[in-house]
Amino acid sequence: MNIDGGRWIALKALLGAALAALCAFGATAEGTDVVRVKGYVTFADRERLVIASDAKSHSTGRLVRLLHDDGTRAAGPTQFDEGERVIVTGVWQGTGKTRELIAGSIAMNGGTDLDEPQEPKAYDLRRGYLHLRRVRLAGRLGSVNTETDENDDVRTYLGIFFPEKKLHTACVHGDVSKLGLKPGCRVEVRGVVFNVFDGNGVAIGTQIEVSSPANVRVLAPAPVDTLQIAAIALIAVLSAAILALTAAWMRTRRKRRELEVIVTERKRIAGELHDNLEQHFAGAKILIAGALRVKDMPDSARTLLRQAAQVMANAKVEVRDAVLDLRSDDILALSPIAAMKSLASRLAATGTVRVRTRLGALPGKLAGGVQRDLLAIVREAITNAIKHGHAKNIAIVADPADRGFILRVMNDGEPFNIDEALGPETAHFGLAGMRERAVRSGMKISFGTKGRWTGVRIEIGGAE
């Protein structure tokens, strides 16, 4: 059959009109005309249905309101499953995309399997071209807000970035708290796009309605906030450091207070020894000197008095050394070099002796106990050189050694026998005390050469 061009165009127009009529929902009457619409449910909540005419096309969605004529909720079932076929009887209201069917009754008509919802294009979604279409939207979650209306219906509003810098809202009908949604995670929602219209029926925005939490899926958890973790770790480290420093400061303060008490008591004892015993020694010396001037005194008694005078002189020296020991805390605050020079100048001032020092090899610091014992040994060595050797010149020399130094106290006085000096019959225990101090502080000490005392050699390997 031959059809000319004009007739063919007319035939195409007629076929298009017929196809449009077949795709429409029932009658197209407006106002109060009652119509029956068949289709399957693509979205349902307690007040609305979105139904489509067949399982292959999502372009013929229609909105159905489940209301009575007076505006109250319709009686009967108010929740439908997606894919259920229904027959809706009601009247149309509105025009264009704002057109909706006010349902008088809904009858079940079997079921169908729905196709997967389409993935929308950002442009179509933003422009409102997808009104009442089923979509699957995936993006980064920006916010989560939950509301409960007067009918105790829970709605959760998800702000989803799609694409990355465009925020869209998905309204989930239900509580999604069990899904563990957190801002920053990637989510996927399946629902129907609803346009938001102004008073003139112009779409001014879109919202994706999601029928239940089952249509929300977490694709990837929220990324770890490394900056926040680093800040928390830094705060924890600083807190621990502050606690440690506070504890150390409290321990140091407590030890300082204890040391202050000890130093104060030592100085008090030293003052009493100096003030009281010095007077007694001076009085005893005067008495002995007066007794020695007696003319008729037997030689044996005179000898004993001279020995007593010597014992008193030795005791005075020992007391003076003890006083210096008790007052040595001030000198311990000095560096080893400064402390050694201070000690040398003090001892040199007590007699006609010249003390020279070369102390460059001494370290900047020694442990308190080691420095105290070292100063005591040097003091005893100088005292012995003056008292027993009648020395005129004394040298204190420090030379470097392996992990430490060697200190020598040398004098030009008369040498004496070391074994005799260490014997108990001399009633003098200075050299023995020097050895005890050396052993206690881990020093090596030796006296003179070949048994004759010419000096003291102290080796320390534990300098700090």
Protein Blocks (a to p, Z undefined) as FASTA:
>chain_A
ZZdfklmmmmmmmmmmmmmmmmpghjabehjbccddddddfbdcfkbccddfbfkbcklg
ccdddddfkopacehjfbdcehiacddddddedehjlbccddfbdcdebjaddddddddd
fklmmnopagoiacddddddfbdcddddfkopacddddddddfklccddddeddfklnop
aehiacdddddddddddfkopafbdcdddfbfklpccfbdcdddfklmmmmmmmmmmmmm
mmmmmmmmmmmmmmmmmmmmmmmmmmmmmmmmmmmmmmmmmmmmmmmmmmmmpmklcfkl
mmmmmmmmmmmmmmmmmmmmmmmmmmmmmmmmpcfklmmmmmmmmmmmmpccdddddfkl
pcfbdcfklmmmmmmmmmmmmmmmmmmnopabdcddddddehiacdddddfbdcddfklm
mpmklopaklmmmmmmmmmnopacdeheehiafbdcdddfkbZZ
